Amino acid sequence: MNRLLAPLFEIQTHKHSLYFILQIFIGIFYFTVLVTGLSATAGLAMSVIGLPFAAVTGVSTLYVAKKLWNGERWLLNRFYTEDFFRFETVGGDGLLDWMKESFSDSSSWAAFVAGMLRLPLGVFVFTVLVVSQTTFLALLASPFYYDSGLVQFGGEAVLTSPVHAVIAVIIGLVGIVLSSHVVRFAGDRLIKALRRPR
């Protein structure tokens, strides 16, 4: 029984939940910054005069993509007290050499693609987590409103008796416990994947 309920009372589960909820806001920030850089690069590349500026803007966007992750990594290191991997910055003797190295560096492009994917993934994780938790909490509260006709399916009231309310509470409890296991499992796997190789 203790193992079944353990994730509900472990701080790590709640850290994972908080990080998953923050994903939508982190994703919006990443998306805004990177799409701004991408659109500026595309706009400048439309003219011959703008090509050099487009190259500088493009390489700057790749650089910022790495820096965004490394900044988030710094926060994660303190939040989870783990050592997460970082994107190493590319060197070069001068501006042109640095730009060439950045454009040919696969980790720059990996950071950019990962940053662009953060918004759709953040929306998905945020939606699943918030919808599931509010549904289970609403089921737990069903004894307070079971006879009000608020819960309907196909136009018919579903919770119409105390027996229905008890069943709803049981489903809500099972859902909360199961979702805590899912959050703990997914969060632990994510942390393991992001950890710096030893």
Disulfide bonds with the S-S distance in Angstrom:
none
